[in-house]
């Protein structure tokens, strides 16, 4: 099953008790950003938020925390809302293997109801607001940004859909952060080498599957739309913006059409980031918006970002674990069991694996650091036995407590690459990395006293199932 | 023209007024691109009360690190 559009998903959240509508008047600042922070402080099963009465606006609606909990993430995939995280991971991985699913092309889109093509003023069109106290301005941080490869513009697979931090800097200008490792930075580099602007479209308020895929580290020539089709189990609906070659999500609430200006860099930031620290101010590319489309009574979707856990961590949790899992499986198909790379977008990762021989787990840890995502993350990799659930942190702590020997199982690799936003990196982008081998030693590594592990009572699994059924019916 | 609370430029200007008349005004600074709303707490709107460690020195702006750097033009 697939959600038709953003509103369809909000309806499902409402029916499932996972949408909280706030009709009392709120201030744009500090209420909206504060609420986005607070909802994840009070619960890990938190609902999405829909604000319908914002001081100074008429008929503005702001949605936040839309996939900001495991129940909402499960519903994104069409699963029961109480599906355990580990099961969501394996189901996501199973569907991933159905890639690619060709898109469904539509002749018109709901966002064509309203078109603004002159005197664009984003501050009038969008109910913008400041998230964190010292953000340099008002941001758009959950838009799907679509661009084409300028050297191969007809290649659908090289069209990119990604999420980047975007500062609204003027009536029709935006700042964007294309980190060099991101696909859009590849497109921009090609365009700038030619001295050409890069056409882009921003889609705001999309159903959650394309947002999830836009935030996933998939291959350069893999289509996010065709992956979204695999995850949702049916072709993804796209609409080609008139006068462009950009395919955008059909159900979007808002579309902003414009260009990244070749060779232009302007001061941007700081912005409160997913590392729990501000980014500092840097000089970044600029987008000029020339046309805006939106539905009538559009809903503006925003995302709170800051010290984990926030909606960001749910959004980039499973969709980061699965590609790393697939890449490790390519190397070690019979050993890798599961990957949990959900901590600060995978700066800490936990891998569950079988062992072929002594030292094997350490090699798995090093391989994780050389996956595409691991090159910028995986500052700490914890490797655990196949019997340890990497999504169950008490189990992981037990493995560290009992299996790891500091003299043998702590590997430090000096001066490795890491994302520059890591506030501990020095210089920015360089950090030592560490592997903690918390697996049981195997031959020829025969140290320790591990021959009598404790098994659970015989009918434990049966009772787990009974309790899961009973609890899900409550 | 208004003074920017963050970089003290005097070139900031109003870019939007609230749809409900008189509720608020949004300003942006064309020098450091700080944006604020008139209804925010004074520590975000008044130059003398803005947190010193987040103030921006106008002289530093041209030296900000480029992300990503602008590549050289090549012939395609």
Interface residues (C-beta under 8 A of the other chain):
Chain A: X27 X28 X29 X30 X55 X56 X57 X58 X60 X121 X123 X124 X128 X129 X130 X133 X134 X136 X137 X138 X151 X167 X168 X169 X170 X171 X175 X177 X178 X179 X180 X185 X188 X189 X192 X193 X194 X195 X263 X265 X266 X267 X268 X270 X278 X281 X282 X283 X284 X285
Chain B: X6 X15 X16 X18 X19 X20 X23 X24 X26 X28 X30 X32 X33 X34 X35 X36 X37 X39 X40 X41 X44 X51 X54 X56 X61 X64 X65 X66 X67 X68 X70 X71 X72 X73 X74 X76
